[in-house]
Amino acid sequence: MPYALTWYLDAVAENWGALVLNDYEVVMPLVWLTKLTVKCLYQPYYCQQLGLFGKEVFTESLYRNFIKTASEEFAYIDVNLNPSAALIFPGPGLTSKTNLLLELAGDYSGLQKNYSVNHKRNIARAQKHGLLFSENIKLSSFQKFYLENINREKENFKTKHEKIFRQLSHQLVSRGLAGIFSAVNDQGQPLAAVLLIYHRNRIIGIINTSSSTGKKRGASHFLFDQIIKKFSESTYTLDFEGSSIPTIARFYEGFGAERETFYNYKHTFLKKLGQRFS
């Protein structure tokens, strides 16, 4: 996963450091900010999960030592740990969360057979409206479309997140690590769009949105169907990036995606402090 790369953390974090074992054998990135003089660990926007990364095979005691050290350094912690945290689950402060993945090794027709009936219906609706798959949307156009259509209240999207979004999308595109795809009408206007990160064997749907018209015409269903078609019979895994929210999870599961568990860790020295920042 790309989330622990230094330039990625530079783009999404207000401040960050890391716990490091010996000569970078194992690293735990720590993204932090200060609230009312209290130093807090938090999960930044566009960064689904962190936790431990390394070349060595983790042990339960190693993982617990990293978590214990972080918990001693920060008064309040609310972070997501990658699937390797299964070593210490269940445990104090840990809850499970859901990510959704789709292996793309199969042929397109075989992958399509695993779509839900509702998804097939929405894709047919999009095709009936003449939607087209486009790989030509420019970054500036994608940024404009995203900012015009994101539900700021529902997503708790603030001015500072807009800055992060611009920084991260620029970094990904300029480094050649992203593809931007859209579903457009017959006039070339986008109705749904997604930015995918290419990282090793994963394609990660990090940022996506749809217009109100796009929602009515099944644009997002059509868009992901075309992405699955494009990358079928490859070694890639399509990482939908979520979700623990039932309606979003159903959307991704409707493409035949399978669940992967990662973990949230919450810790505070004082109960009242936790209530204040949660």
Phi, psi and omega per residue, in radians:
M1 nan 2.554 -3.025
P2 -1.479 -0.151 -2.917
Y3 -1.089 -0.423 -3.092
A4 -1.663 0.057 3.068
L5 -1.162 2.478 -3.022
T6 -1.061 -0.766 -3.130
W7 -1.175 -0.526 3.100
Y8 -1.182 -0.786 3.113
L9 -1.125 -0.642 3.084
D10 -1.027 -0.620 -3.071
A11 -1.341 -0.579 -2.987
V12 -1.869 -0.257 -2.997
A13 -1.850 2.472 3.014
E14 -1.201 -0.791 3.070
N15 -2.549 2.564 3.023
W16 -2.695 2.672 3.039
G17 -2.501 -2.728 3.133
A18 -2.840 2.636 2.884
L19 -1.597 2.295 -3.032
V20 -2.249 2.296 3.080
L21 -1.632 2.084 3.099
N22 0.876 -2.294 -3.088
D23 -1.608 1.132 3.114
Y24 1.025 0.656 3.058
E25 -1.258 -0.677 3.060
V26 -2.441 2.435 -3.128
V27 -2.306 2.413 3.010
M28 -2.141 1.808 3.103
P29 -1.112 2.490 3.137
L30 -2.194 1.926 3.125
V31 -1.740 2.167 -2.982
W32 -2.415 2.816 3.004
L33 -2.592 2.965 3.137
T34 -2.015 2.186 3.067
K35 -2.107 2.083 3.127
L36 0.900 0.803 3.134
T37 1.215 0.068 3.127
V38 -1.710 2.239 -3.124
K39 -1.499 2.118 -3.010
C40 -2.156 2.471 2.958
L41 -1.617 2.347 -3.123
Y42 -2.467 2.928 3.107
Q43 -1.725 2.008 -3.068
P44 -1.287 2.781 3.063
Y45 -1.021 2.515 3.113
Y46 1.098 0.483 3.134
C47 -2.465 1.532 -2.949
Q48 -1.107 -0.697 -3.032
Q49 -2.708 2.527 3.046
L50 -2.160 -2.105 -3.100
G51 1.679 -2.611 -3.093
L52 -1.614 2.428 3.059
F53 -2.320 2.440 3.123
G54 3.115 3.023 -3.141
K55 -1.529 -0.388 -3.078
E56 -1.485 2.780 3.005
V57 -1.348 2.149 -3.102
F58 -1.288 2.597 2.998
T59 -2.011 2.833 3.123
E60 -1.049 -0.750 -3.110
S61 -1.148 -0.662 3.093
L62 -1.087 -0.826 -3.118
Y63 -1.076 -0.772 -3.126
R64 -1.124 -0.597 3.115
N65 -1.157 -0.702 3.083
F66 -1.102 -0.817 -3.134
I67 -1.114 -0.714 3.138
K68 -1.094 -0.762 -3.139
T69 -1.116 -0.782 3.112
A70 -1.073 -0.705 -3.100
S71 -1.192 -0.452 3.104
E72 -1.388 -0.403 -3.061
E73 -1.598 -0.426 -3.047
F74 -2.167 2.324 -3.080
A75 -1.261 -0.480 -3.132
Y76 -2.419 2.303 -3.114
I77 -2.347 2.302 3.005
D78 -2.562 1.620 -3.024
V79 -2.361 2.811 3.071
N80 -1.835 2.314 -3.122
L81 -1.892 2.467 -3.118
N82 -1.174 3.011 -3.019
P83 -0.987 -0.338 3.118
S84 -1.099 -0.292 3.121
A85 -1.208 -0.060 3.031
A86 -1.001 -0.412 3.112
L87 -1.030 -0.542 -3.067
I88 -2.003 0.211 3.131
F89 -1.782 2.406 -0.035
P90 -1.358 2.777 3.135
G91 -2.946 2.967 -3.126
P92 -1.016 2.255 3.073
G93 1.418 -0.020 -3.073
L94 -1.774 2.325 3.000
T95 -2.302 2.658 -3.114
S96 -1.546 2.608 3.090
K97 -2.316 2.861 -3.029
T98 -2.039 2.264 2.932
N99 -1.955 2.790 -3.115
L100 -2.255 2.270 -3.038
L101 -2.227 2.574 3.077
L102 -2.295 2.038 3.070
E103 -1.260 2.305 -3.044
L104 -1.843 0.313 -3.099
A105 -1.196 -0.492 -3.093
G106 -1.288 2.916 3.073
D107 -1.337 2.789 -3.018
Y108 -1.019 -0.786 -3.117
S109 -1.108 -0.635 3.103
G110 -1.188 -0.694 3.111
L111 -1.156 -0.697 3.138
Q112 -1.059 -0.559 -3.118
K113 -1.093 -0.374 -3.131
N114 -1.572 0.005 3.091
Y115 -1.210 2.640 3.051
S116 -1.291 2.809 3.102
V117 -1.039 -0.728 -3.136
N118 -1.099 -0.688 3.135
H119 -1.160 -0.735 3.111
K120 -1.072 -0.655 3.129
R121 -1.144 -0.756 -3.137
N122 -1.189 -0.641 3.098
I123 -1.146 -0.713 3.086
A124 -1.102 -0.652 3.111
R125 -1.104 -0.769 3.133
A126 -1.083 -0.731 3.130
Q127 -1.151 -0.641 3.106
K128 -1.099 -0.589 3.121
H129 -1.447 0.032 3.062
G130 1.350 0.420 3.136
L131 -1.157 2.565 -3.117
L132 -2.165 2.666 3.117
F133 -1.623 2.217 -3.102
S134 -2.164 2.403 3.057
E135 -1.969 0.246 -2.970
N136 -1.897 0.115 -3.099
I137 -1.204 2.327 3.134
K138 -1.388 2.730 -3.126
L139 -1.005 -0.782 -3.110
S140 -1.078 -0.684 3.127
S141 -1.212 -0.686 3.108
F142 -1.120 -0.779 -3.140
Q143 -1.049 -0.774 3.137
K144 -1.083 -0.808 -3.134
F145 -1.089 -0.778 -3.126
Y146 -1.082 -0.836 -3.082
L147 -1.212 -0.450 3.101
E148 -1.368 -0.414 -2.981
N149 -2.018 -0.209 3.119
I150 -1.153 2.423 3.071
N151 -1.420 1.646 -2.991
R152 -1.094 -0.663 -3.126
E153 -1.233 -0.822 -3.110
K154 -1.130 -0.672 -3.110
E155 -1.565 0.019 -3.084
N156 0.913 0.774 -3.051
F157 -1.582 2.009 -3.061
K158 -1.930 3.058 -3.124
T159 -0.992 -0.697 -3.134
K160 -1.134 -0.516 3.127
H161 -1.267 -0.552 3.077
E162 -1.095 -0.709 3.098
K163 -1.100 -0.760 3.121
I164 -1.096 -0.773 3.124
F165 -0.995 -0.806 -3.123
R166 -1.151 -0.747 -3.139
Q167 -1.088 -0.841 -3.057
L168 -1.191 -0.826 -3.122
S169 -1.088 -0.650 3.098
H170 -1.132 -0.790 -3.141
Q171 -1.051 -0.807 -3.093
L172 -1.099 -0.783 -3.120
V173 -1.217 -0.772 -3.105
S174 -1.148 -0.462 3.110
R175 -1.543 -0.028 3.133
G176 1.236 0.487 -3.073
L177 -1.913 0.226 -3.083
A178 -2.441 2.662 2.984
G179 -2.201 2.436 3.115
I180 -1.985 2.177 -3.088
F181 -2.215 2.652 -3.123
S182 -2.553 2.759 2.958
A183 -1.832 2.138 -3.046
V184 -2.124 2.739 3.053
N185 -1.451 -3.068 -3.065
D186 -1.222 -0.123 3.072
Q187 -1.765 0.071 3.109
G188 1.439 0.177 3.129
Q189 -1.476 2.271 -3.105
P190 -1.228 2.403 3.052
L191 -1.963 -0.368 3.045
A192 -2.687 2.587 -3.124
A193 -2.646 2.649 -3.140
V194 -2.531 2.503 2.987
L195 -1.861 2.139 3.137
L196 -1.853 2.367 3.024
I197 -1.622 2.331 3.003
Y198 -1.735 1.993 3.133
H199 -2.469 1.924 -3.100
R200 0.925 -2.075 -3.088
N201 -1.696 0.223 -3.128
R202 -1.991 2.506 2.911
I203 -1.988 2.054 -2.974
I204 -1.947 2.125 3.116
G205 -1.408 1.332 -2.954
I206 -1.291 -0.656 -3.048
I207 -2.418 2.063 3.083
N208 -2.606 2.682 3.105
T209 -2.768 2.964 -3.128
S210 -2.465 2.590 3.060
S211 -1.379 2.957 3.120
S212 -1.095 -0.665 3.082
T213 -1.160 -0.691 3.114
G214 -1.067 -0.681 3.112
K215 -1.085 -0.691 -3.130
K216 -1.234 -0.446 -3.047
R217 -1.818 0.159 3.098
G218 1.231 0.519 -3.034
A219 -1.110 -0.734 -3.133
S220 -1.178 -0.684 3.080
H221 -1.043 -0.823 3.137
F222 -1.089 -0.747 -3.084
L223 -1.076 -0.871 -3.126
F224 -1.204 -0.553 3.058
D225 -1.057 -0.744 -3.124
Q226 -1.232 -0.571 3.070
I227 -1.166 -0.738 3.083
I228 -1.068 -0.717 3.098
K229 -1.092 -0.775 -3.095
K230 -1.085 -0.706 -3.027
F231 -1.815 0.162 3.111
S232 -1.120 2.753 -3.106
E233 1.031 0.635 3.096
S234 -2.139 3.088 3.097
T235 -1.565 0.073 -3.093
Y236 -1.338 2.672 2.912
T237 -1.984 2.233 3.084
L238 -1.474 2.022 -3.130
D239 -1.737 1.898 -3.088
F240 -1.341 -0.180 -3.130
E241 1.101 0.824 2.990
G242 2.429 3.138 0.246
S243 -2.637 2.770 3.052
S244 -1.440 -0.112 3.057
I245 -1.457 2.083 -2.987
P246 -0.907 -0.775 -3.085
T247 -1.152 -0.683 3.119
I248 -1.236 -0.709 3.110
A249 -1.037 -0.722 3.134
R250 -1.105 -0.646 3.122
F251 -1.068 -0.827 -3.112
Y252 -1.277 -0.665 3.119
E253 -1.139 -0.437 3.117
G254 -1.126 -0.262 3.059
F255 -1.630 0.087 -3.134
G256 1.598 0.217 -3.126
A257 -1.180 2.596 3.127
E258 -1.904 2.666 -3.056
R259 -1.404 2.481 3.002
E260 -2.240 2.377 -3.081
T261 -1.717 2.272 2.898
F262 -2.174 -3.032 -2.898
Y263 -2.441 2.505 2.997
N264 -1.750 2.385 3.077
Y265 -2.111 2.143 3.132
K266 -2.160 2.319 -3.096
H267 -2.614 2.452 3.022
T268 -2.592 2.542 3.089
F269 -1.215 -0.602 -3.060
L270 -2.165 2.338 -3.128
K271 -1.035 -0.733 -3.120
K272 -1.134 -0.594 3.124
L273 -1.132 -0.730 3.118
G274 -1.095 -0.714 3.133
Q275 -1.137 -0.570 -3.079
R276 -1.255 -0.600 -3.037
F277 -1.832 -0.110 -3.104
S278 -1.430 nan nan
